[in-house]
Structure formats: structure tokens, C-alpha cells
Amino acid sequence: MGVLSRIRFAKPSRVCAQEVEHSAPSFIRGQGSWLWSEEGRAYLDFYQGAAANSLGHSPEVLVNTLNAQAQAVLHTGYPSRPAHALAERLCQATGSDQAYLFNSGSDACEAAIRLARRWGLRYRNGAGGIITARHGCHGRHLTAHDRTEVPFNDLPALHAAVDSRTVAIMLEPIQGAAGVIPASELYLKGVERLCRELGILLILDEVQTGMGRCGALLAEQTYGVRADILAVGKGLGGGMPVGAVLARGKACCLEPADLGFSHQGNALMSMAGLAVLNAILAPGLLAQVADSGRYLRDGLVRLAHRHGQGIVRGQGLLWGLQLSDDGAQALVKAARQEGLLLSAPQADCLRFTPALNVSKGNIDDMLLRLARAFARVRTAQLQARKH
């Protein structure tokens, strides 16, 4: 397996959009779908660290794994058995040939780009251009001269952008930070076919959509496509900083010296990733995600209809509610007053990313609190008009 061993400290993560207010409470304890503030108030968490807490707060399997590994060895600076085990498990579960481990999904996206360019040097006469969709979260890793942006879900525009300098097309199956915008099946399958016909690579950024979030281990499985390179993160660590690049076939062309930034073969984080991955792959969980996702979707659709809001978009347990105005932050604040934690990736959109093992009772509770938040905002608007 392609587990790289050179380790540096991770660079600070950057987010694509301001999703939560900085005035949120300071939380001191969490369990499952709940967080408790310093004041002792309980909050129902449908944000879950921007989907990083795939198994909820302080899951027993992760806590026990971290405790056991911390008593053995934390970090050595050399290849570790847990890192190799995680790489092997990732490859086996995703049908990949190599796995490269990193400190974050952000680092994984950057590494995926470097891997594609290394492939371009070998197989496409040095081509290094990357085509991305507008509002894609990974665009920050590319400067203007080496990327071309095209509209999302527009296959003709993407086809027209490919030239001799293009080495890869890099997309998110669902654009989370843009407002939970899913790729259509026709579009994503068309992109895959285009890459095969033109001899370029398909890179999928599954940092948010992967690791069970969409009801399958990878969102590509729900679309029936297969990427050459995948970037995963967030949910892989269950709240711990773990990311990975997965490579298939001839895309497996990196050597350790090709990646000159933060890399992680850290034993503690690798064991965290392995524990979370095994829990996600345990019998029944992915089916539960799909079932809970439909239940959440149906509840949001009913609530949106009652309150005159827009459409509900997403898949699995990644959903966005389109609002009728730009009041998302006001709703996030009102929801917090009702003991509910949500995020707003855009001014007119709420995002819901609960734990993958969230209960239907928690979903019902969330819908009641959100309904009260809508009423609270509506009351404030009416009072403002009177004055």
C-alpha cells in the first residue's frame, strides 16, 4: 500500500463559508446527538462539526480505541502498523489500489491535485490543468493559472473547457458549502464517460460526502460512477484529524518525496480512522443512514411546505433546506435559542448533517425545535414591521 511516512504538522484548515456564528456557546461535554454548554444547557446537534462527527459525540468505540492506543504509542515519525492497517482497510472497502494518509480532508484535496499532476507528467505530456465546478470547496487549492471553473451540472460547458493542458476534472458529488447542491446522475455519469473518452482523470472530492454520509461508503457508489482519485476526510476520523487520498489503476504514481507538506502516519489518528471506518461498515449502519435520511427528508419537506420555504436537497444524512429569503443566520440563531444546532452554508440555505446513527426520535425532536425557530423568526419580523 502507498502509505507515506514523512510527517509534518498540519496547516490550519480553511472553511469554504461561515456556517456557524462565533457567538455560539462554549461546550464542555457531548454524547451522541447532544452537547452540553458550560451553563449546563443541552443542545441537539444537527451540525456535528460540519459532518466530521460521523458517529456522534464521544462514541464508545472511538473513545476506547483512543484510550488503548494512547497507552501504547502516539507517534513515532516512522511508518506505523495502524497506518498500514487503515490504508489496507480503505483500499479493500473502496476497491482502491493505494491509500495516502493525511491530517485533514483539506490536505487530501491538495494531495489529490499533486497526484493528478504527477500522472500528467508521466502520461499526458506534462499537462497539469484542473477543471473544477464553480463554488467547489476544493478550489482554494488551485490558483487561477492552473484551473478552469465551469458551472456545476453543465456537461457541455465542462466538455468545452477541456484542452491539451487538462489533466483532470475535480468535482464534489454534492456541493455542500454551495448550499447542498447534488450533481445529477446524468451529469456525473457524463463526466465519467468524458474523462474516459478524452484520457484524463476523474477526481472526486468526497471529504464531506464520503464515509457513509450519503447512505453508501462513498457517494460515487450511489451514482454508479468510479473515480480515478478520491479525497476523503471529515467523517473518516469521527472528529479526529484524518484524511486520505485513494488512487486506482495507473493513477497510483506518487512517491513519498512528491508530497512536500503535512502527512500523517500518526498511530493514534490512524487507529481512530480504522475504528470509525469499521463502525461505518458494520452490518446495518449504511442501511440505517439511508432509512433515517429518507425520514429526515420527508420531515423537512413537510416543514418547508408549512412555513412557505423552498425545496429540500441532498442525500443520505446530508440535506439542505432552501429558504424563501436570506434569513439563514437568523434561523440558526433562533434554532440555538430553541436548543438546536444547525449550520448555514449560504445566506438562503440551512444544512443538516446529524450523526450517521441519529435516531428517528432525535429527528422528530429536531423538526419540532426548527418549527419553533421558524415561528420565533416570524414573530420578530412582524414586530419589526410594526415599529
Phi, psi and omega in degrees: 000151182272063178269120183269149192247353183278126190238134172226166178291145181289145172285152180301139179287147174245141180259157183279332182204153177285113187255331181231150181285147179287348181273009180299155180298162173269122185261140185241348182205145177217150176207118179063240181266013186237147173232147177240134181275173177301331180280355178091006180277140179267139179233135174277121190257105173252022173254313175050053176059043182058041177078008180287325183277074187298329180255015182085189182277132175048053178295143185302318183298322181284318179300314181295320179296315180295319179298314182294316182290325179298331179278348179264289177202139180269308187201140182237336187086359177240163177305135183248154177299318177300323179296316178295322180295318179295316179299316179299315182294320178298314181296317181296319185284334185250000183068036180256165183257332178218149175228132177244127187261143183219178183277347185195166173294328177299314177296324180296320178297317179297320179292324178299321178294317179295322178297316179298320181289325174298319177297320179297324177297323184275323192239353183224040174055037176082009180299141181220007182284139179242130174261128179233167175267147178302143178073011175290139185292334183278355184299337181293344180276356185237135175274167187300326186284344183241017175219152174236127179258136178229163178297146178287146179064025179237091184294318178301320179295321179294315180301318182294337183278343182287133174219191185292343180271353185281130177250333185200157169249129184238121185221157165264133176300325173226123180279095185294310184289341179279354181120027181057068180254108181282145167291143173285154179298320179299319181293309186293323176293326177293323177296316178300313180298320179298316179298318180294318182293324184266354177073035176240171186268148171254120176250127174250124174274100180250031179301319179263323186277343183277184178057045172088352187301328184257014178093358171223165182302318176234145178296331179304329180293325180287339178264346183073034177239170180219115180279158173278326181223138178232141171248128178231160181184216179042263186298342180299324182266353181061026184114345174269152185282092179224135173219166180204150168251132178248130182238148182229144174058223184289353176289349180280078186227021179267147170245158182309322183289348182283346184246098186260043177214193190303131176222151185229120166243020183307126185297318182296311182290327178295320177293325176298313179299320180294319180295317180294314180300317179296323178293320179295323182275357179298146182307128173099337187292314182295324175295323177295320177300313180298317181293313179296325179297318177296320180296316178295315179303311182298320178295319179293322179298316178297316181295317179298320179295317181296326185256013175067035180262183185269205187281162175251128184235147173145203185193149177057238176244042172230104185227146174237139176249113179286127181267164180275354178210189181265037185262027184299316182294325176297322178289322176300317180293316180296322178296320179297323175296336177267008179078032181231132180254121179227174174232160179230093181292336177224163183296339182241028184211135170259146179238141183237116181225068180290173174300149181296336180258023179301143180271159176294331174297318176297322179295316177299317178299316179300316182296323177295316180293321179293321176300319178293326177294318176300317179295321179298315179294319179298317178299317179296322179294318179295320178294322179295322180294325180295329181271000000 
